[in-house]
């Protein structure tokens, strides 16, 4: 653990607000209920014709409606209605996190936004491709470039909050949300900002995207939605696509205490590495994924034995799960902490996955229980990890580690600790 002098020199970063828009609903209570139940939220897709598609299932966000939600008024504006779904999800989750933090008025120039996103406005891009094919160049909407740009969510959050600090977009595919939070925490430690909203958002349940992932053989080809995604199970065959967003408000812990506010937890460690191996396949021995984990632990000043549980990347693809399990065994040994994988319930939210799973890790830490991994019955025999399945497992109230790995060889790990 860090000494008092080290803590003064390197301030603790608190999570003072959380917002989530996921297939489970629009609140952290709904999210926790869903992951605790350990049942997949995947459904048969009906919002477009899936005839001819290899993938016909996904985890969808409910219609963005409801009374008393922090983002209801903002999303009803004409400008917000024109946003691509990924930006609408991001704006809703960011405003929910902002409301949850109960922030006082702060100098706008000292408030920053960091958004993780992998593909931008894919729903709009798909729709406008159809318009172009049917009607030629004149059929494409003038707002198409603004709706598809990956930074649209960051820009819209800044517009709504009136914040003038950096509004950044990070794109490291499936590690984007985790990297956004890690980078945001670093901005606060370096005193480059006083408040940061960080997280990720994604909406990729579109015809072209699903066709691409189906042809890549990365997604499950099972037709029974509820049992398709099986992280770390010996019968796994790929992930189920999901959509949504999660954001956290980050502040220096001393500032949160000074205003008498509550903290959900602390972001105490972050590290990122690159496999430099393959555009889609992980390094098979998990060496650089393990380096990300050990780097995050070192950043936190913790030993592997301090970690109470791990929220794994756990995509349910054959090679990714095997590589991650190998990396976990390198770091923690064969008797490591319990491991869960939220994608079995929520699907793979791509650029938003790391942010959503950090939120789940915080909720688990505070509840003292690790949620079960959906559809997991038997861990592959070669994997030396303890996968929680069936029912939630009680754990000591202690730090948690969460992993996010992305196409291109991106490896990111975050460590959170009780406030």
LOMAR-283113 format. One record per residue (C-alpha): residue number from 1; residue in one letter; x, z, y. Coordinates in Angstrom, 3 decimals. Example, Ala and Ser with C-alpha at 12.3 -4.5 7.8 and 13.67 -1.06 7.14 Angstrom:
BEGIN
PT, 1, A, 12.300, 7.800, -4.500
PT, 2, S, 13.670, 7.140, -1.060
//
This chain:
BEGIN
PT, 1, X, 0.000, 0.000, 0.000
PT, 2, X, 1.072, -0.561, 3.617
PT, 3, X, 2.516, 2.244, 5.723
PT, 4, X, 0.801, 3.417, 8.898
PT, 5, X, 3.448, 1.637, 11.016
PT, 6, X, 2.798, -1.620, 9.168
PT, 7, X, -0.966, -1.272, 9.694
PT, 8, X, -0.455, -0.819, 13.440
PT, 9, X, 1.810, -3.856, 13.648
PT, 10, X, -0.498, -5.946, 11.486
PT, 11, X, -4.120, -5.124, 12.286
PT, 12, X, -6.761, -4.929, 9.579
PT, 13, X, -9.342, -7.718, 9.786
PT, 14, X, -12.934, -6.614, 9.274
PT, 15, X, -15.949, -8.624, 8.148
PT, 16, X, -18.581, -7.474, 10.627
PT, 17, X, -21.217, -10.098, 9.871
PT, 18, X, -22.309, -12.232, 6.914
PT, 19, X, -24.685, -15.189, 6.766
PT, 20, X, -25.549, -17.345, 3.767
PT, 21, X, -27.755, -20.362, 3.118
PT, 22, X, -27.627, -21.049, -0.619
PT, 23, X, -29.788, -22.247, -3.503
PT, 24, X, -30.781, -18.565, -3.822
PT, 25, X, -32.335, -18.487, -0.337
PT, 26, X, -31.398, -17.477, 3.194
PT, 27, X, -30.299, -13.841, 2.947
PT, 28, X, -27.482, -11.941, 1.292
PT, 29, X, -30.113, -9.887, -0.543
PT, 30, X, -31.471, -13.035, -2.190
PT, 31, X, -27.936, -14.178, -2.977
PT, 32, X, -27.024, -10.878, -4.612
PT, 33, X, -30.254, -10.770, -6.613
PT, 34, X, -29.592, -14.267, -7.948
PT, 35, X, -25.964, -13.773, -8.978
PT, 36, X, -26.754, -10.349, -10.469
PT, 37, X, -29.388, -11.951, -12.681
PT, 38, X, -26.785, -14.376, -14.017
PT, 39, X, -29.206, -17.275, -14.404
PT, 40, X, -28.526, -20.797, -13.158
PT, 41, X, -30.506, -22.061, -10.160
PT, 42, X, -30.044, -25.700, -11.168
PT, 43, X, -33.135, -27.903, -11.242
PT, 44, X, -34.049, -31.491, -11.985
PT, 45, X, -33.472, -33.473, -8.789
PT, 46, X, -36.584, -35.096, -7.339
PT, 47, X, -35.612, -35.809, -3.703
PT, 48, X, -34.384, -39.269, -4.739
PT, 49, X, -34.866, -41.573, -7.726
PT, 50, X, -32.294, -40.589, -10.346
PT, 51, X, -33.056, -43.574, -12.602
PT, 52, X, -29.752, -44.943, -13.878
PT, 53, X, -27.773, -41.888, -12.752
PT, 54, X, -25.669, -39.956, -15.220
PT, 55, X, -26.261, -36.777, -13.182
PT, 56, X, -29.884, -35.795, -12.635
PT, 57, X, -29.608, -32.074, -11.862
PT, 58, X, -28.284, -29.885, -9.046
PT, 59, X, -28.629, -26.592, -7.168
PT, 60, X, -30.653, -27.270, -4.004
PT, 61, X, -31.157, -25.204, -0.863
PT, 62, X, -34.851, -24.462, -0.189
PT, 63, X, -36.533, -26.029, 2.829
PT, 64, X, -35.098, -24.454, 5.980
PT, 65, X, -38.234, -22.683, 7.145
PT, 66, X, -39.277, -19.092, 7.624
PT, 67, X, -40.293, -16.567, 10.212
PT, 68, X, -37.996, -14.006, 11.759
PT, 69, X, -34.776, -15.714, 10.670
PT, 70, X, -31.928, -15.650, 13.228
PT, 71, X, -31.559, -19.423, 13.251
PT, 72, X, -35.226, -20.452, 13.250
PT, 73, X, -35.463, -21.250, 16.968
PT, 74, X, -32.097, -23.010, 17.138
PT, 75, X, -32.886, -25.298, 14.209
PT, 76, X, -36.242, -26.251, 15.748
PT, 77, X, -34.589, -27.999, 18.717
PT, 78, X, -34.528, -31.789, 18.888
PT, 79, X, -30.733, -31.868, 18.729
PT, 80, X, -30.598, -29.656, 15.636
PT, 81, X, -33.274, -31.667, 13.843
PT, 82, X, -30.997, -34.695, 14.147
PT, 83, X, -28.107, -32.972, 12.368
PT, 84, X, -27.081, -33.933, 8.867
PT, 85, X, -28.097, -31.252, 6.337
PT, 86, X, -24.535, -29.978, 5.953
PT, 87, X, -24.374, -29.160, 9.669
PT, 88, X, -27.854, -27.610, 9.643
PT, 89, X, -26.853, -25.341, 6.759
PT, 90, X, -23.646, -24.423, 8.564
PT, 91, X, -25.375, -23.685, 11.844
PT, 92, X, -28.016, -21.539, 10.119
PT, 93, X, -25.464, -19.487, 8.178
PT, 94, X, -23.187, -19.044, 11.202
PT, 95, X, -26.047, -17.840, 13.408
PT, 96, X, -27.174, -15.445, 10.672
PT, 97, X, -23.644, -14.014, 10.481
PT, 98, X, -23.524, -13.715, 14.273
PT, 99, X, -26.826, -11.823, 14.304
PT, 100, X, -25.718, -9.578, 11.434
PT, 101, X, -22.574, -8.591, 13.357
PT, 102, X, -24.546, -7.466, 16.407
PT, 103, X, -21.780, -8.716, 18.660
PT, 104, X, -21.690, -7.641, 22.299
PT, 105, X, -20.996, -10.272, 24.929
PT, 106, X, -17.350, -11.289, 24.578
PT, 107, X, -15.170, -13.622, 26.684
PT, 108, X, -16.123, -17.035, 25.333
PT, 109, X, -12.555, -18.293, 25.549
PT, 110, X, -11.453, -15.605, 23.076
PT, 111, X, -14.072, -16.532, 20.452
PT, 112, X, -13.122, -19.074, 17.788
PT, 113, X, -14.856, -21.025, 15.033
PT, 114, X, -13.223, -22.268, 11.815
PT, 115, X, -15.354, -24.373, 9.470
PT, 116, X, -14.434, -25.613, 6.005
PT, 117, X, -15.987, -28.919, 4.973
PT, 118, X, -14.957, -31.547, 2.456
PT, 119, X, -17.087, -34.651, 3.028
PT, 120, X, -19.110, -34.348, 6.246
PT, 121, X, -22.500, -35.953, 6.699
PT, 122, X, -22.894, -37.575, 3.325
PT, 123, X, -26.714, -37.562, 3.391
PT, 124, X, -26.681, -39.563, 6.611
PT, 125, X, -23.926, -41.844, 5.344
PT, 126, X, -25.887, -42.690, 2.195
PT, 127, X, -29.089, -43.332, 4.158
PT, 128, X, -27.365, -45.546, 6.707
PT, 129, X, -25.683, -47.542, 3.953
PT, 130, X, -29.162, -48.386, 2.698
PT, 131, X, -30.271, -49.319, 6.219
PT, 132, X, -27.242, -51.543, 6.682
PT, 133, X, -27.817, -53.323, 3.363
PT, 134, X, -31.488, -53.931, 4.185
PT, 135, X, -31.338, -54.750, 7.901
PT, 136, X, -27.759, -55.517, 8.790
PT, 137, X, -25.719, -53.948, 11.610
PT, 138, X, -28.767, -53.554, 13.850
PT, 139, X, -30.425, -51.276, 11.329
PT, 140, X, -27.827, -48.490, 11.638
PT, 141, X, -28.838, -45.598, 13.882
PT, 142, X, -26.746, -45.077, 17.034
PT, 143, X, -26.304, -41.384, 16.172
PT, 144, X, -24.784, -42.154, 12.762
PT, 145, X, -21.149, -41.573, 13.847
PT, 146, X, -22.041, -38.170, 15.335
PT, 147, X, -24.098, -37.103, 12.327
PT, 148, X, -21.441, -37.964, 9.743
PT, 149, X, -18.336, -36.528, 11.411
PT, 150, X, -16.979, -33.538, 9.458
PT, 151, X, -16.554, -31.473, 12.648
PT, 152, X, -20.248, -31.713, 13.553
PT, 153, X, -20.956, -28.215, 12.242
PT, 154, X, -18.123, -26.589, 14.195
PT, 155, X, -19.170, -28.433, 17.352
PT, 156, X, -22.814, -27.433, 16.978
PT, 157, X, -21.988, -23.760, 16.371
PT, 158, X, -19.858, -23.769, 19.530
PT, 159, X, -22.676, -25.418, 21.484
PT, 160, X, -25.252, -22.882, 20.320
PT, 161, X, -23.070, -19.838, 20.998
PT, 162, X, -21.407, -21.153, 24.152
PT, 163, X, -17.965, -20.310, 22.771
PT, 164, X, -14.969, -22.044, 24.354
PT, 165, X, -12.165, -21.009, 22.006
PT, 166, X, -10.899, -23.253, 19.200
PT, 167, X, -13.629, -24.876, 17.086
PT, 168, X, -11.680, -26.133, 14.102
PT, 169, X, -12.598, -27.994, 10.923
PT, 170, X, -10.491, -27.477, 7.798
PT, 171, X, -10.705, -29.960, 4.934
PT, 172, X, -8.971, -29.020, 1.700
PT, 173, X, -11.827, -30.209, -0.519
PT, 174, X, -13.099, -27.357, -2.700
PT, 175, X, -10.740, -24.821, -1.086
PT, 176, X, -11.970, -25.584, 2.449
PT, 177, X, -14.218, -22.552, 2.935
PT, 178, X, -11.606, -20.123, 1.672
PT, 179, X, -8.886, -21.680, 3.818
PT, 180, X, -11.150, -21.476, 6.884
PT, 181, X, -11.554, -17.721, 6.397
PT, 182, X, -7.860, -17.184, 5.706
PT, 183, X, -6.874, -19.153, 8.802
PT, 184, X, -9.474, -17.328, 10.894
PT, 185, X, -8.089, -13.964, 9.806
PT, 186, X, -4.613, -15.132, 10.796
PT, 187, X, -5.828, -16.050, 14.288
PT, 188, X, -7.018, -12.482, 14.783
PT, 189, X, -3.825, -10.934, 13.433
PT, 190, X, -1.795, -13.107, 15.807
PT, 191, X, -4.089, -12.153, 18.709
PT, 192, X, -4.999, -15.789, 19.332
PT, 193, X, -8.678, -14.801, 19.272
PT, 194, X, -10.769, -11.633, 19.442
PT, 195, X, -13.743, -12.828, 17.364
PT, 196, X, -13.818, -15.579, 14.718
PT, 197, X, -16.746, -17.079, 12.851
PT, 198, X, -15.361, -18.686, 9.703
PT, 199, X, -16.846, -20.211, 6.585
PT, 200, X, -17.891, -23.434, 4.948
PT, 201, X, -20.859, -25.787, 4.621
PT, 202, X, -21.682, -28.743, 2.405
PT, 203, X, -24.565, -31.003, 1.363
PT, 204, X, -23.542, -33.499, -1.294
PT, 205, X, -26.671, -33.889, -3.440
PT, 206, X, -26.936, -37.553, -2.504
PT, 207, X, -27.211, -40.666, -4.690
PT, 208, X, -23.743, -42.072, -4.017
PT, 209, X, -21.971, -38.711, -4.283
PT, 210, X, -23.651, -37.854, -7.570
PT, 211, X, -22.851, -41.304, -8.932
PT, 212, X, -19.199, -40.860, -8.002
PT, 213, X, -18.816, -37.436, -9.600
PT, 214, X, -20.684, -38.629, -12.666
PT, 215, X, -18.346, -41.591, -13.068
PT, 216, X, -15.334, -39.314, -12.502
PT, 217, X, -16.474, -37.240, -15.512
PT, 218, X, -16.098, -34.030, -13.501
PT, 219, X, -19.749, -32.956, -13.576
PT, 220, X, -21.773, -31.810, -16.554
PT, 221, X, -23.767, -34.546, -18.225
PT, 222, X, -26.174, -32.122, -19.847
PT, 223, X, -29.846, -32.757, -19.108
PT, 224, X, -31.085, -29.156, -19.374
PT, 225, X, -30.508, -27.925, -15.836
PT, 226, X, -30.625, -24.191, -16.511
PT, 227, X, -27.867, -24.212, -19.154
PT, 228, X, -25.606, -27.044, -17.974
PT, 229, X, -22.866, -25.200, -16.062
PT, 230, X, -20.846, -22.892, -18.359
PT, 231, X, -17.705, -21.509, -16.655
PT, 232, X, -14.883, -20.545, -19.037
PT, 233, X, -17.138, -21.086, -22.050
PT, 234, X, -15.685, -22.975, -24.989
PT, 235, X, -18.618, -25.445, -24.800
PT, 236, X, -18.235, -26.290, -21.068
PT, 237, X, -18.312, -29.926, -19.990
PT, 238, X, -18.255, -29.867, -16.171
PT, 239, X, -19.806, -28.431, -13.040
PT, 240, X, -23.261, -28.774, -11.535
PT, 241, X, -23.346, -29.897, -7.914
PT, 242, X, -24.725, -27.483, -5.343
PT, 243, X, -25.198, -27.278, -1.573
PT, 244, X, -25.297, -24.634, 1.127
PT, 245, X, -23.157, -22.606, 3.495
PT, 246, X, -21.720, -19.170, 4.100
PT, 247, X, -20.043, -17.726, 7.195
PT, 248, X, -18.494, -14.413, 8.120
PT, 249, X, -17.772, -12.854, 11.492
PT, 250, X, -14.205, -11.567, 11.581
PT, 251, X, -12.880, -9.025, 14.062
PT, 252, X, -9.966, -6.636, 14.218
PT, 253, X, -11.126, -3.485, 12.448
PT, 254, X, -10.209, -1.292, 15.418
PT, 255, X, -12.579, -3.314, 17.619
PT, 256, X, -15.414, -2.896, 15.129
PT, 257, X, -14.857, 0.852, 15.001
PT, 258, X, -14.642, 1.075, 18.795
PT, 259, X, -18.126, -0.371, 19.185
PT, 260, X, -19.547, 1.778, 16.412
PT, 261, X, -20.446, -1.203, 14.240
PT, 262, X, -20.504, -1.511, 10.468
PT, 263, X, -17.950, -3.501, 8.481
PT, 264, X, -18.856, -5.088, 5.146
PT, 265, X, -15.216, -5.115, 4.098
PT, 266, X, -11.719, -6.167, 5.096
PT, 267, X, -9.887, -9.471, 4.588
PT, 268, X, -6.487, -8.094, 3.635
PT, 269, X, -4.697, -10.991, 1.944
PT, 270, X, -4.540, -14.786, 1.962
PT, 271, X, -2.191, -17.408, 0.555
PT, 272, X, -2.324, -21.116, -0.193
PT, 273, X, -0.147, -23.421, -2.272
PT, 274, X, -0.145, -27.030, -3.459
PT, 275, X, 0.266, -28.252, -7.027
PT, 276, X, 1.808, -31.544, -5.822
PT, 277, X, 0.852, -32.779, -9.276
PT, 278, X, -2.284, -34.981, -9.350
PT, 279, X, -5.208, -35.932, -7.112
PT, 280, X, -7.834, -34.451, -9.405
PT, 281, X, -6.186, -32.647, -12.332
PT, 282, X, -4.726, -29.151, -11.859
PT, 283, X, -1.170, -28.321, -12.842
PT, 284, X, -1.717, -27.435, -16.515
PT, 285, X, 0.422, -24.292, -16.543
PT, 286, X, -1.298, -22.863, -13.460
PT, 287, X, 2.050, -21.998, -11.874
PT, 288, X, 1.093, -22.754, -8.284
PT, 289, X, -2.388, -21.291, -8.610
PT, 290, X, -0.639, -18.128, -9.788
PT, 291, X, 1.672, -18.322, -6.752
PT, 292, X, -1.384, -18.410, -4.472
PT, 293, X, -2.712, -15.250, -6.133
PT, 294, X, 0.592, -13.383, -6.017
PT, 295, X, 1.059, -14.528, -2.418
PT, 296, X, -2.356, -13.166, -1.428
PT, 297, X, -1.601, -9.873, -3.179
PT, 298, X, 1.744, -9.628, -1.394
PT, 299, X, 0.054, -10.406, 1.921
PT, 300, X, -2.360, -7.563, 1.213
PT, 301, X, 0.408, -5.173, 0.164
PT, 302, X, -1.285, -4.678, -3.199
PT, 303, X, -0.214, -4.819, -6.830
PT, 304, X, -2.188, -6.726, -9.487
PT, 305, X, -3.316, -3.379, -10.926
PT, 306, X, -5.065, -2.576, -7.624
PT, 307, X, -7.610, -5.390, -8.091
PT, 308, X, -10.968, -4.205, -9.423
PT, 309, X, -12.371, -7.673, -10.174
PT, 310, X, -11.810, -11.392, -9.682
PT, 311, X, -14.342, -13.959, -8.482
PT, 312, X, -12.816, -17.048, -10.063
PT, 313, X, -13.038, -20.670, -8.997
PT, 314, X, -14.496, -21.313, -12.463
PT, 315, X, -15.809, -24.869, -12.167
PT, 316, X, -16.695, -25.183, -15.879
PT, 317, X, -14.513, -28.277, -16.209
PT, 318, X, -12.297, -28.233, -19.283
PT, 319, X, -8.890, -28.498, -17.626
PT, 320, X, -9.561, -26.555, -14.413
PT, 321, X, -10.903, -23.499, -16.212
PT, 322, X, -8.023, -23.589, -18.689
PT, 323, X, -5.440, -23.838, -15.894
PT, 324, X, -7.068, -21.028, -13.904
PT, 325, X, -7.241, -18.761, -16.951
PT, 326, X, -3.546, -19.431, -17.591
PT, 327, X, -2.752, -18.579, -13.964
PT, 328, X, -4.813, -15.371, -14.111
PT, 329, X, -2.957, -14.288, -17.250
PT, 330, X, 0.378, -14.953, -15.510
PT, 331, X, -0.606, -12.696, -12.616
PT, 332, X, -2.576, -9.930, -14.337
PT, 333, X, -1.463, -10.068, -17.966
PT, 334, X, -3.791, -10.051, -20.983
PT, 335, X, -5.503, -6.818, -19.876
PT, 336, X, -6.411, -7.972, -16.380
PT, 337, X, -9.488, -7.121, -14.313
PT, 338, X, -12.962, -8.429, -15.149
PT, 339, X, -13.596, -12.015, -14.073
PT, 340, X, -16.810, -13.664, -12.924
PT, 341, X, -17.626, -17.202, -11.788
PT, 342, X, -20.500, -17.719, -9.351
PT, 343, X, -20.776, -21.477, -9.932
PT, 344, X, -22.692, -20.841, -13.109
PT, 345, X, -25.561, -19.598, -10.921
PT, 346, X, -25.149, -21.463, -7.612
PT, 347, X, -23.475, -24.697, -8.663
PT, 348, X, -20.336, -26.090, -7.067
PT, 349, X, -20.773, -26.058, -3.295
PT, 350, X, -17.510, -28.038, -2.771
PT, 351, X, -16.293, -27.258, 0.768
PT, 352, X, -18.616, -24.241, 1.041
PT, 353, X, -17.735, -22.791, -2.377
PT, 354, X, -14.852, -20.580, -1.261
PT, 355, X, -16.847, -19.028, 1.572
PT, 356, X, -19.913, -18.358, -0.581
PT, 357, X, -17.788, -16.854, -3.337
PT, 358, X, -15.942, -14.601, -0.882
PT, 359, X, -19.335, -13.291, 0.229
PT, 360, X, -20.300, -12.689, -3.414
PT, 361, X, -16.994, -10.880, -3.957
PT, 362, X, -17.716, -8.596, -0.982
PT, 363, X, -21.259, -7.911, -2.183
PT, 364, X, -19.928, -7.139, -5.669
PT, 365, X, -17.230, -4.839, -4.294
PT, 366, X, -19.738, -2.870, -2.258
PT, 367, X, -22.234, -2.673, -5.119
PT, 368, X, -19.556, -1.540, -7.573
PT, 369, X, -20.747, -4.143, -10.065
PT, 370, X, -19.475, -7.533, -11.218
PT, 371, X, -22.257, -10.099, -11.724
PT, 372, X, -22.376, -11.951, -15.038
PT, 373, X, -21.205, -15.533, -15.485
PT, 374, X, -24.247, -17.677, -16.212
PT, 375, X, -24.433, -19.545, -19.518
PT, 376, X, -21.249, -17.967, -20.835
PT, 377, X, -21.365, -16.861, -24.460
PT, 378, X, -17.824, -17.226, -25.842
PT, 379, X, -14.575, -17.530, -23.921
PT, 380, X, -12.253, -20.256, -25.133
PT, 381, X, -9.932, -18.469, -27.607
PT, 382, X, -6.742, -19.458, -25.759
PT, 383, X, -7.905, -17.840, -22.525
PT, 384, X, -6.571, -14.317, -22.025
PT, 385, X, -9.170, -13.246, -19.468
PT, 386, X, -12.110, -10.849, -19.538
PT, 387, X, -15.154, -12.902, -18.483
PT, 388, X, -18.183, -10.820, -17.525
PT, 389, X, -21.375, -12.210, -19.047
PT, 390, X, -24.797, -11.065, -20.161
PT, 391, X, -25.328, -8.219, -17.690
PT, 392, X, -23.531, -6.907, -14.576
PT, 393, X, -20.569, -4.665, -15.261
PT, 394, X, -19.846, -1.511, -13.236
PT, 395, X, -16.352, -1.422, -11.704
PT, 396, X, -14.451, 1.008, -9.474
PT, 397, X, -14.904, 0.637, -5.740
PT, 398, X, -11.730, -1.310, -5.012
PT, 399, X, -10.224, -4.583, -3.770
PT, 400, X, -11.295, -7.950, -5.154
PT, 401, X, -9.541, -11.309, -5.364
PT, 402, X, -11.307, -14.658, -5.102
PT, 403, X, -9.859, -18.069, -5.940
PT, 404, X, -10.619, -21.548, -4.630
PT, 405, X, -8.903, -24.675, -5.935
PT, 406, X, -9.508, -28.196, -4.654
PT, 407, X, -8.980, -31.823, -5.578
PT, 408, X, -5.572, -32.835, -4.305
PT, 409, X, -3.949, -29.733, -5.785
PT, 410, X, -5.025, -27.206, -3.130
PT, 411, X, -4.874, -23.573, -4.286
PT, 412, X, -6.195, -20.747, -2.095
PT, 413, X, -6.652, -17.049, -2.818
PT, 414, X, -8.209, -14.326, -0.681
PT, 415, X, -8.156, -10.564, -1.174
PT, 416, X, -10.895, -8.340, 0.243
PT, 417, X, -10.938, -4.549, 0.307
PT, 418, X, -13.493, -1.856, 1.111
PT, 419, X, -13.845, -1.114, 4.814
//
